[in-house]
């Protein structure tokens, strides 16, 4: 979840994530979290990739 996303409300993000195994909260991330918090998003994706090797 991106807590500074003004395009998708927290409730919308939670509804979309309801079927996911895990939800990660990224503080200070806007709608395009990979731009506003690139390092944190990259770390999250790298962790997911390591789990699925």
Backbone as CSV, one residue per row, in Angstrom:
resi,resn,N_x,N_y,N_z,CA_x,CA_y,CA_z,C_x,C_y,C_z
1,UNK,0.831,-1.174,0.000,0.000,0.000,0.000,0.875,1.236,0.000
2,UNK,0.472,2.214,-0.743,1.171,3.493,-0.778,0.348,4.499,0.015
3,UNK,0.858,4.930,1.152,0.052,5.732,2.064,-0.226,7.158,1.604
4,UNK,0.492,7.637,0.604,0.259,8.992,0.092,-0.431,8.981,-1.273
5,UNK,-1.010,7.848,-1.630,-1.693,7.708,-2.921,-2.998,8.494,-2.885
6,UNK,-3.111,9.512,-3.722,-4.327,10.316,-3.784,-5.297,9.813,-4.848
7,UNK,-4.853,8.886,-5.679,-5.706,8.339,-6.736,-6.523,7.154,-6.239
8,UNK,-5.955,6.352,-5.326,-6.644,5.191,-4.773,-6.710,5.336,-3.256
9,UNK,-7.902,5.299,-2.723,-8.048,5.419,-1.280,-7.472,4.193,-0.581
10,UNK,-7.232,4.326,0.705,-6.741,3.196,1.505,-7.710,2.023,1.396
11,UNK,-9.014,2.297,1.475,-10.015,1.225,1.365,-9.947,0.533,0.012
12,UNK,-9.765,1.305,-1.061,-9.637,0.713,-2.399,-8.395,-0.173,-2.479
13,UNK,-7.285,0.317,-1.944,-6.057,-0.471,-1.973,-6.234,-1.768,-1.182
14,UNK,-6.876,-1.694,-0.033,-7.103,-2.901,0.778,-8.041,-3.873,0.075
15,UNK,-9.055,-3.352,-0.592,-9.991,-4.218,-1.323,-9.263,-4.951,-2.443
16,UNK,-8.395,-4.254,-3.165,-7.649,-4.879,-4.256,-6.659,-5.903,-3.719
17,UNK,-6.166,-5.672,-2.511,-5.164,-6.563,-1.923,-5.783,-7.733,-1.155
18,UNK,-7.084,-7.782,-1.072,-7.763,-8.794,-0.253,-7.387,-10.222,-0.624
19,UNK,-7.124,-10.485,-1.875,-6.779,-11.841,-2.314,-5.284,-12.133,-2.266
20,UNK,-4.506,-11.165,-1.835,-3.050,-11.348,-1.790,-2.637,-12.095,-0.528
21,UNK,-1.525,-12.792,-0.625,-0.978,-13.495,0.531,-0.373,-12.531,1.541
22,UNK,0.129,-11.410,1.055,0.828,-10.451,1.914,0.666,-9.056,1.335
23,UNK,0.546,-8.063,2.211,0.452,-6.663,1.791,1.575,-5.898,2.475
24,UNK,2.289,-5.099,1.719,3.384,-4.301,2.253,2.988,-2.838,2.226
25,UNK,3.199,-2.159,3.328,2.878,-0.742,3.448,4.136,0.062,3.187
26,UNK,4.077,0.964,2.212,5.218,1.817,1.891,4.864,3.241,2.302
27,UNK,5.520,3.716,3.355,5.247,5.065,3.852,5.780,6.103,2.876
28,UNK,5.103,7.222,2.819,5.493,8.363,1.985,5.547,8.041,0.504
29,UNK,4.846,7.005,0.081,4.806,6.667,-1.341,3.511,7.190,-1.950
30,UNK,3.648,7.857,-3.067,2.490,8.373,-3.784,1.969,7.297,-4.742
31,UNK,1.070,7.680,-5.635,0.439,6.726,-6.542,1.478,5.936,-7.340
32,UNK,2.517,6.591,-7.785,3.612,5.919,-8.484,4.747,5.711,-7.498
33,UNK,4.586,4.740,-6.627,5.539,4.488,-5.555,6.936,4.197,-6.043
34,UNK,7.037,3.611,-7.224,8.357,3.303,-7.759,9.114,4.574,-8.134
35,UNK,8.414,5.708,-8.224,9.071,6.987,-8.482,9.313,7.730,-7.167
36,UNK,8.318,7.746,-6.274,8.455,8.513,-5.036,9.304,7.801,-3.988
37,UNK,9.368,6.476,-4.021,10.172,5.693,-3.081,10.865,4.547,-3.827
38,UNK,11.714,4.865,-4.800,12.266,3.821,-5.663,13.102,2.772,-4.934
39,UNK,13.897,3.171,-3.983,14.736,2.214,-3.266,13.925,1.220,-2.468
40,UNK,12.925,1.707,-1.755,12.102,0.818,-0.938,11.297,-0.144,-1.807
41,UNK,10.726,0.360,-2.890,9.958,-0.505,-3.787,10.882,-1.540,-4.437
42,UNK,12.084,-1.143,-4.832,13.036,-2.088,-5.425,13.410,-3.176,-4.423
43,UNK,13.617,-2.802,-3.163,13.937,-3.794,-2.128,12.796,-4.787,-1.936
44,UNK,11.574,-4.299,-1.954,10.403,-5.172,-1.802,10.335,-6.161,-2.969
45,UNK,10.489,-5.651,-4.184,10.431,-6.528,-5.367,11.572,-7.536,-5.380
46,UNK,12.754,-7.113,-4.962,13.891,-8.041,-4.900,13.616,-9.146,-3.879
47,UNK,13.016,-8.797,-2.750,12.663,-9.800,-1.757,11.654,-10.802,-2.282
48,UNK,10.682,-10.323,-3.024,9.683,-11.224,-3.626,10.361,-12.142,-4.633
49,UNK,11.243,-11.583,-5.447,11.941,-12.397,-6.456,12.781,-13.488,-5.783
50,UNK,13.452,-13.163,-4.671,14.252,-14.162,-3.966,13.381,-15.306,-3.430
51,UNK,12.181,-14.986,-2.986,11.272,-16.000,-2.446,10.781,-16.970,-3.509
52,UNK,10.767,-16.538,-4.752,10.179,-17.338,-5.836,11.221,-17.898,-6.790
53,UNK,12.429,-18.071,-6.323,13.473,-18.668,-7.163,13.334,-20.155,-7.199
